[in-house]
């Protein structure tokens, strides 16, 4: 089952690229963007590399710098002084405090050509133009450069319509399945995809925990840990009913659907419990197993159908209404309960008696073998 957004929520999904070099990540981001173009429910894909401003990039030629006896640090320092100066301690003149900024004297703002001609003084007093020891080019910079665990991180964001995040994740993975990344580079889904994954894991854990508690409780009541399995079979069929009612009505499977599924775990076993309980009571009264099963099914058929039917009818206003709280609609909850209860009721009447008989045979066989083993040990 996939989680689908219902109600107001952030419509942005995020992919994260990780690697060593920002430039290489920008190239990979461009390829990822082209691959994701045309993916349904995904619009306006853009990366951090597109959010920056035009900048001048200076790459120092270390061999040329060494030939002129220039240290890269002195080149960088000269550029800093020329472009933004250096802040000195404030000057105190009487009761006045004057801020001081030292910078190179220039008669106009720097452009790319003037920056190439910027004079760098070597250790022996030579005046070397910056263009002789460095390559200068204009390029678009990054909006921001982030690092996580020593790796550069570049983020791609996209707007998405209301839809199935599971299907969207599968679509993205399909488009990027044959994306060849250099060693040390990787991509992953983040943002709302992480939220979707956590919701899935929390839901699965809650369902497993609910089934476990129901099983333990029935094991205590029936004084058997095999017979409750005959009742628990109704739970998977309830999930099947939930799936089909959502599919046929094109209902988003969201948080309210999850709540309905968890509620179903405790509700759908009620029919099986009353049926198995009556069969056990009839057998305690001396009725043989076959007749007890048949009589129990006949006696409980009408009450089970009436109980399920009245519950389903009572859920109709919720299932087809438009009520919501904090922009979260209630109708997926009603439809989950209706579909799960209808499917489980139908299969309970046919499968629970059959499984009861099979598990009773297994239980009887185990008790016989255990008794024989105890008798053998006592000898």
Buried (B, 14 or more C-beta within 10 A) or exposed (E): BBBBBBBEEEBEBBBBBBBEEBEBBBEBBEEBBEBBEEBEBBEEBBBBBBBBEEEBEBEBEEEBBEEBEBBBEBBEEBBEEBBEEEEEEEEEEEEEEEEEEEEEEEEEEBEEEEBBEBEBEBEEEEEBEBBBBBEBEEEBBBBEBBEEEEBBBBBBBBBBEEBBBBEBBEBBEEBBEEEEBEEEBEBEBBBBBEBBBEBBEEBEEBBEEBBEEBBEBBBEBBEBEBBBBBBBBBBBBBBBBBBBBBEEBEBBBBBBBBBBBBBBBBBBBBBBBBBBBBBBEBBEEEBEBEEBBBBBBEBBEEEBBEBBEEBBEEBEEBBEEEEBEEEBBBBBBBBBBBBBBBBBBBBBBEBBBEBBBEBBEEBEEEEEEEEEEEEEEEE
